[in-house]
């Protein structure tokens, strides 16, 4: 399990504010565009996410799901 956060484009440590060929920027954009399997919304920027067994979730969605299962 890993926890992450992607700053918005143009912010420090975020992807470039424009289309580019930077490997890191493309990986950040790809993660931000990933769909949370619990709410079916994009992970997006400036939101904590959790990767669990290779699946990316919004941290809030996963935490809510765990609480509801208790």
Secondary structure, 3 states (H helix, E strand, C coil): CEEEECCCCCCCCCCCCCCCCCHHHHHHHHHHHCECCCCCCECCCCCEEEEECCEEEEHHHHHHHHHHHC
